[in-house]
């Protein structure tokens, strides 16, 4: 957590002038800003659906706001690369539920949030069943009332049983952007890269990549 806060401080220096010019993150119509992956939660009672595609596949998410600083989500993934590993093509299905909580406000409108998204995975060739226990941090940097960029740090750990019994520890660094076309519609994108270390039957390290773009709708 201390490392993440230090990183957040460095980013805040780079965009401090823009952030100081904004006293509140709002849309062009004056409503509260919401994000999918940039630390600003969607707001109490708000529902957001998001669809992203790219590498390693397709991700569908539904987010529901619990209060001003907390939202929960459910999402499924249909992937052609196992957990973002670039070694070979492989079918994978994932299902997760999670929670995102705002942890820290920096300046007037930059936010740091933490998230926990446990779930399951099923993959073929070789066939495995797995449990996902990912944790992560999101740091959102508003550049305007429509545009917000983010930096992320993720530790999406998981273990598998079946043809391959192993425990995996990925360490992913990334960033992205979300642009609000309308108060209820945003274009979103992200990229995350880093190593994944495996133990047991999957010992060694592997390069991991997530590169996805899509759209989100508030309803």
BAVEX-693349 format. One record per residue (C-alpha): residue number from 1; residue in one letter; x, y, z. Coordinates in nm, 4 decimals, always signed. Example, Ala and Ser with C-alpha at 12.3 -4.5 7.8 and 13.67 -1.06 7.14 Angstrom:
2
+------+------+----------+----------+----------+
! resi ! resn !        u !        v !        w !
+------+------+----------+----------+----------+
!    1 !    a !  +1.2300 !  -0.4500 !  +0.7800 !
!    2 !    s !  +1.3670 !  -0.1060 !  +0.7140 !
+------+------+----------+----------+----------+
This chain:
219
+------+------+----------+----------+----------+
! resi ! resn !        u !        v !        w !
+------+------+----------+----------+----------+
!    1 !    x !  +0.0000 !  +0.0000 !  +0.0000 !
!    2 !    x !  +0.2868 !  +0.2382 !  +0.0795 !
!    3 !    x !  +0.4349 !  +0.1768 !  -0.2668 !
!    4 !    x !  +0.0984 !  +0.2509 !  -0.4297 !
!    5 !    x !  +0.0570 !  +0.5768 !  -0.2355 !
!    6 !    x !  +0.4071 !  +0.6871 !  -0.3371 !
!    7 !    x !  +0.3268 !  +0.6151 !  -0.7017 !
!    8 !    x !  +0.0062 !  +0.8138 !  -0.6655 !
!    9 !    x !  +0.2006 !  +1.1107 !  -0.5327 !
!   10 !    x !  +0.4365 !  +1.1048 !  -0.8325 !
!   11 !    x !  +0.1430 !  +1.1006 !  -1.0742 !
!   12 !    x !  -0.0243 !  +1.3848 !  -0.8881 !
!   13 !    x !  +0.2810 !  +1.6078 !  -0.9422 !
!   14 !    x !  +0.2639 !  +1.5452 !  -1.3145 !
!   15 !    x !  -0.0976 !  +1.6513 !  -1.3472 !
!   16 !    x !  -0.1332 !  +1.8756 !  -1.0456 !
!   17 !    x !  -0.2005 !  +2.1872 !  -1.2498 !
!   18 !    x !  -0.4963 !  +2.0281 !  -1.4245 !
!   19 !    x !  -0.6350 !  +1.8784 !  -1.1059 !
!   20 !    x !  -0.6080 !  +2.2017 !  -0.9088 !
!   21 !    x !  -0.8095 !  +2.3802 !  -1.1758 !
!   22 !    x !  -1.1005 !  +2.1470 !  -1.1080 !
!   23 !    x !  -1.2683 !  +2.1654 !  -0.7702 !
!   24 !    x !  -1.5082 !  +1.8775 !  -0.8373 !
!   25 !    x !  -1.5129 !  +1.5929 !  -1.0885 !
!   26 !    x !  -1.8376 !  +1.6336 !  -1.2791 !
!   27 !    x !  -1.9697 !  +1.5630 !  -1.6243 !
!   28 !    x !  -2.0484 !  +1.8362 !  -1.8722 !
!   29 !    x !  -2.4054 !  +1.8419 !  -1.7407 !
!   30 !    x !  -2.2985 !  +1.8763 !  -1.3775 !
!   31 !    x !  -2.3750 !  +1.5209 !  -1.2629 !
!   32 !    x !  -2.1338 !  +1.3126 !  -1.0580 !
!   33 !    x !  -1.8456 !  +1.1544 !  -1.2531 !
!   34 !    x !  -1.8436 !  +0.7740 !  -1.2620 !
!   35 !    x !  -1.5803 !  +0.5310 !  -1.3851 !
!   36 !    x !  -1.5359 !  +0.1611 !  -1.4501 !
!   37 !    x !  -1.1642 !  +0.1282 !  -1.3746 !
!   38 !    x !  -1.0373 !  +0.4747 !  -1.2734 !
!   39 !    x !  -1.1010 !  +0.4795 !  -0.8957 !
!   40 !    x !  -1.4177 !  +0.6935 !  -0.8993 !
!   41 !    x !  -1.7038 !  +0.4642 !  -0.7922 !
!   42 !    x !  -2.0351 !  +0.4827 !  -0.9767 !
!   43 !    x !  -2.2418 !  +0.6304 !  -0.6916 !
!   44 !    x !  -2.5158 !  +0.5006 !  -0.4615 !
!   45 !    x !  -2.7907 !  +0.3074 !  -0.6379 !
!   46 !    x !  -2.6315 !  +0.3499 !  -0.9819 !
!   47 !    x !  -2.5948 !  +0.0581 !  -1.2242 !
!   48 !    x !  -2.3322 !  +0.0444 !  -1.4999 !
!   49 !    x !  -2.2814 !  -0.2192 !  -1.7676 !
!   50 !    x !  -1.9468 !  -0.2495 !  -1.9479 !
!   51 !    x !  -1.8193 !  -0.4553 !  -2.2401 !
!   52 !    x !  -1.4523 !  -0.4778 !  -2.3411 !
!   53 !    x !  -1.2745 !  -0.6867 !  -2.6041 !
!   54 !    x !  -0.9175 !  -0.7443 !  -2.7144 !
!   55 !    x !  -0.6446 !  -0.9587 !  -2.5630 !
!   56 !    x !  -0.7002 !  -1.2056 !  -2.3986 !
!   57 !    x !  -1.0684 !  -1.2035 !  -2.4985 !
!   58 !    x !  -1.4088 !  -1.0660 !  -2.4060 !
!   59 !    x !  -1.5069 !  -0.9195 !  -2.0672 !
!   60 !    x !  -1.8620 !  -0.8296 !  -1.9602 !
!   61 !    x !  -1.9232 !  -0.6492 !  -1.6310 !
!   62 !    x !  -2.2169 !  -0.5178 !  -1.4287 !
!   63 !    x !  -2.1454 !  -0.2657 !  -1.1509 !
!   64 !    x !  -2.3835 !  -0.1527 !  -0.8748 !
!   65 !    x !  -2.3111 !  +0.1371 !  -0.6423 !
!   66 !    x !  -2.3648 !  +0.0744 !  -0.2721 !
!   67 !    x !  -2.2747 !  +0.4190 !  -0.1379 !
!   68 !    x !  -2.0602 !  +0.7215 !  -0.2235 !
!   69 !    x !  -1.7329 !  +0.5295 !  -0.1964 !
!   70 !    x !  -1.8214 !  +0.1626 !  -0.2577 !
!   71 !    x !  -1.9517 !  -0.0402 !  -0.5480 !
!   72 !    x !  -1.9818 !  -0.4108 !  -0.6208 !
!   73 !    x !  -1.9536 !  -0.5925 !  -0.9514 !
!   74 !    x !  -2.0085 !  -0.9193 !  -1.1309 !
!   75 !    x !  -1.8371 !  -1.0094 !  -1.4547 !
!   76 !    x !  -1.7642 !  -1.2971 !  -1.6876 !
!   77 !    x !  -1.4838 !  -1.3485 !  -1.9354 !
!   78 !    x !  -1.4553 !  -1.5581 !  -2.2511 !
!   79 !    x !  -1.0882 !  -1.5757 !  -2.3401 !
!   80 !    x !  -0.8660 !  -1.7295 !  -2.6069 !
!   81 !    x !  -0.5516 !  -1.6851 !  -2.3932 !
!   82 !    x !  -0.5315 !  -1.8337 !  -2.0437 !
!   83 !    x !  -0.5194 !  -1.5530 !  -1.7827 !
!   84 !    x !  -0.3455 !  -1.3171 !  -2.0227 !
!   85 !    x !  -0.0441 !  -1.5440 !  -2.0772 !
!   86 !    x !  +0.1039 !  -1.4982 !  -2.4239 !
!   87 !    x !  +0.2463 !  -1.8492 !  -2.4531 !
!   88 !    x !  -0.0331 !  -2.0154 !  -2.6556 !
!   89 !    x !  -0.3995 !  -1.9921 !  -2.7552 !
!   90 !    x !  -0.6317 !  -2.1642 !  -2.5075 !
!   91 !    x !  -1.0042 !  -2.1352 !  -2.4281 !
!   92 !    x !  -1.0954 !  -2.0021 !  -2.0841 !
!   93 !    x !  -1.4175 !  -1.9073 !  -1.9054 !
!   94 !    x !  -1.4096 !  -1.6899 !  -1.5930 !
!   95 !    x !  -1.6798 !  -1.5726 !  -1.3512 !
!   96 !    x !  -1.6122 !  -1.3260 !  -1.0702 !
!   97 !    x !  -1.7832 !  -1.1040 !  -0.8150 !
!   98 !    x !  -1.6032 !  -0.8183 !  -0.6497 !
!   99 !    x !  -1.5970 !  -0.4976 !  -0.4514 !
!  100 !    x !  -1.4254 !  -0.1628 !  -0.5120 !
!  101 !    x !  -1.3647 !  +0.0876 !  -0.2325 !
!  102 !    x !  -1.2264 !  +0.4404 !  -0.2499 !
!  103 !    x !  -0.9289 !  +0.4522 !  -0.0131 !
!  104 !    x !  -0.7757 !  +0.7952 !  -0.0532 !
!  105 !    x !  -0.8506 !  +1.1357 !  -0.2055 !
!  106 !    x !  -0.5523 !  +1.3335 !  -0.3337 !
!  107 !    x !  -0.6135 !  +1.7009 !  -0.3932 !
!  108 !    x !  -0.9679 !  +1.7922 !  -0.4841 !
!  109 !    x !  -1.0551 !  +1.5161 !  -0.7278 !
!  110 !    x !  -0.7878 !  +1.2476 !  -0.7729 !
!  111 !    x !  -0.8785 !  +0.9161 !  -0.6120 !
!  112 !    x !  -0.7075 !  +0.5925 !  -0.5100 !
!  113 !    x !  -0.9279 !  +0.2839 !  -0.4842 !
!  114 !    x !  -0.8709 !  -0.0781 !  -0.3932 !
!  115 !    x !  -1.0540 !  -0.3763 !  -0.5322 !
!  116 !    x !  -1.0985 !  -0.7472 !  -0.4615 !
!  117 !    x !  -1.2576 !  -0.9670 !  -0.7309 !
!  118 !    x !  -1.2613 !  -1.3381 !  -0.6356 !
!  119 !    x !  -1.4037 !  -1.5964 !  -0.8712 !
!  120 !    x !  -1.3517 !  -1.9148 !  -1.0695 !
!  121 !    x !  -1.1942 !  -2.0135 !  -1.3999 !
!  122 !    x !  -1.2323 !  -2.3117 !  -1.6297 !
!  123 !    x !  -0.9800 !  -2.3739 !  -1.9075 !
!  124 !    x !  -0.9121 !  -2.6422 !  -2.1683 !
!  125 !    x !  -0.6036 !  -2.8040 !  -2.3233 !
!  126 !    x !  -0.4937 !  -2.8832 !  -2.0556 !
!  127 !    x !  -0.8174 !  -2.8943 !  -1.8597 !
!  128 !    x !  -0.8168 !  -2.7139 !  -1.5260 !
!  129 !    x !  -1.0518 !  -2.5641 !  -1.2702 !
!  130 !    x !  -0.9201 !  -2.2675 !  -1.0787 !
!  131 !    x !  -0.9925 !  -2.0216 !  -0.8003 !
!  132 !    x !  -0.9088 !  -1.6552 !  -0.8577 !
!  133 !    x !  -0.8160 !  -1.4273 !  -0.5645 !
!  134 !    x !  -0.7113 !  -1.0990 !  -0.7315 !
!  135 !    x !  -0.6433 !  -0.7721 !  -0.5513 !
!  136 !    x !  -0.5568 !  -0.4394 !  -0.7078 !
!  137 !    x !  -0.5252 !  -0.0622 !  -0.6854 !
!  138 !    x !  -0.6642 !  +0.2041 !  -0.9214 !
!  139 !    x !  -0.5499 !  +0.5657 !  -0.9326 !
!  140 !    x !  -0.7700 !  +0.8053 !  -1.1292 !
!  141 !    x !  -0.6448 !  +1.1351 !  -1.2713 !
!  142 !    x !  -0.9159 !  +1.3611 !  -1.4219 !
!  143 !    x !  -0.7873 !  +1.5704 !  -1.7130 !
!  144 !    x !  -1.1226 !  +1.7290 !  -1.7938 !
!  145 !    x !  -1.4906 !  +1.6815 !  -1.7124 !
!  146 !    x !  -1.5060 !  +1.4152 !  -1.9874 !
!  147 !    x !  -1.1614 !  +1.2514 !  -1.9762 !
!  148 !    x !  -0.9988 !  +1.0626 !  -1.6908 !
!  149 !    x !  -0.6811 !  +0.8540 !  -1.7115 !
!  150 !    x !  -0.5702 !  +0.5883 !  -1.4671 !
!  151 !    x !  -0.2738 !  +0.3944 !  -1.3375 !
!  152 !    x !  -0.3207 !  +0.0455 !  -1.1945 !
!  153 !    x !  -0.1272 !  -0.2098 !  -0.9925 !
!  154 !    x !  -0.2683 !  -0.5634 !  -0.9838 !
!  155 !    x !  -0.1852 !  -0.8898 !  -0.8105 !
!  156 !    x !  -0.4428 !  -1.1252 !  -0.9719 !
!  157 !    x !  -0.3356 !  -1.4465 !  -0.7992 !
!  158 !    x !  -0.5006 !  -1.7795 !  -0.8785 !
!  159 !    x !  -0.4497 !  -2.1520 !  -0.8382 !
!  160 !    x !  -0.5571 !  -2.4428 !  -1.0564 !
!  161 !    x !  -0.6477 !  -2.8088 !  -1.0128 !
!  162 !    x !  -0.6817 !  -3.0787 !  -1.2767 !
!  163 !    x !  -0.4304 !  -3.1574 !  -1.5495 !
!  164 !    x !  -0.2114 !  -2.8797 !  -1.4059 !
!  165 !    x !  -0.1984 !  -2.8179 !  -1.0319 !
!  166 !    x !  -0.0249 !  -2.4880 !  -0.9664 !
!  167 !    x !  -0.0326 !  -2.1533 !  -0.7895 !
!  168 !    x !  +0.0233 !  -1.8410 !  -1.0022 !
!  169 !    x !  +0.1381 !  -1.4971 !  -0.8884 !
!  170 !    x !  +0.1047 !  -1.2263 !  -1.1569 !
!  171 !    x !  +0.2355 !  -0.8725 !  -1.0961 !
!  172 !    x !  +0.0787 !  -0.6345 !  -1.3476 !
!  173 !    x !  +0.1380 !  -0.2636 !  -1.4047 !
!  174 !    x !  -0.0963 !  -0.0735 !  -1.6308 !
!  175 !    x !  -0.2937 !  +0.2277 !  -1.7298 !
!  176 !    x !  -0.5920 !  +0.3354 !  -1.9305 !
!  177 !    x !  -0.8436 !  +0.6050 !  -2.0083 !
!  178 !    x !  -1.2188 !  +0.6632 !  -1.9959 !
!  179 !    x !  -1.3891 !  +0.9283 !  -2.2093 !
!  180 !    x !  -1.7452 !  +1.0336 !  -2.1337 !
!  181 !    x !  -1.9256 !  +1.0807 !  -2.4656 !
!  182 !    x !  -2.2555 !  +1.1504 !  -2.2891 !
!  183 !    x !  -2.3453 !  +1.1614 !  -1.9182 !
!  184 !    x !  -2.4448 !  +0.7929 !  -1.9336 !
!  185 !    x !  -2.2049 !  +0.6610 !  -2.2029 !
!  186 !    x !  -1.8263 !  +0.6234 !  -2.1919 !
!  187 !    x !  -1.5531 !  +0.4769 !  -2.4107 !
!  188 !    x !  -1.2993 !  +0.2856 !  -2.2019 !
!  189 !    x !  -0.9645 !  +0.1167 !  -2.2570 !
!  190 !    x !  -0.6811 !  -0.0347 !  -2.0568 !
!  191 !    x !  -0.3467 !  -0.2094 !  -2.0923 !
!  192 !    x !  -0.1690 !  -0.4136 !  -1.8254 !
!  193 !    x !  +0.1622 !  -0.5976 !  -1.8550 !
!  194 !    x !  +0.3971 !  -0.7872 !  -1.6285 !
!  195 !    x !  +0.5333 !  -1.1261 !  -1.5282 !
!  196 !    x !  +0.3405 !  -1.4213 !  -1.3913 !
!  197 !    x !  +0.5326 !  -1.6611 !  -1.1696 !
!  198 !    x !  +0.4051 !  -2.0169 !  -1.1449 !
!  199 !    x !  +0.4701 !  -2.2910 !  -0.8917 !
!  200 !    x !  +0.4012 !  -2.6641 !  -0.8877 !
!  201 !    x !  +0.3316 !  -2.8053 !  -1.2352 !
!  202 !    x !  +0.3669 !  -2.4575 !  -1.3890 !
!  203 !    x !  +0.6954 !  -2.3457 !  -1.2357 !
!  204 !    x !  +0.8737 !  -2.0589 !  -1.4094 !
!  205 !    x !  +0.7789 !  -1.7106 !  -1.5279 !
!  206 !    x !  +0.5589 !  -1.6019 !  -1.8164 !
!  207 !    x !  +0.4819 !  -1.2702 !  -1.9864 !
!  208 !    x !  +0.1266 !  -1.1495 !  -1.9234 !
!  209 !    x !  -0.0728 !  -0.8952 !  -2.1237 !
!  210 !    x !  -0.4202 !  -0.7414 !  -2.1029 !
!  211 !    x !  -0.5129 !  -0.4954 !  -2.3786 !
!  212 !    x !  -0.8873 !  -0.4208 !  -2.3977 !
!  213 !    x !  -1.1137 !  -0.1480 !  -2.5327 !
!  214 !    x !  -1.4883 !  -0.1091 !  -2.5091 !
!  215 !    x !  -1.7803 !  +0.0945 !  -2.3810 !
!  216 !    x !  -1.9729 !  +0.1450 !  -2.0578 !
!  217 !    x !  -2.3340 !  +0.2554 !  -2.0099 !
!  218 !    x !  -2.4965 !  +0.3931 !  -1.6940 !
!  219 !    x !  -2.8650 !  +0.3051 !  -1.6504 !
+------+------+----------+----------+----------+
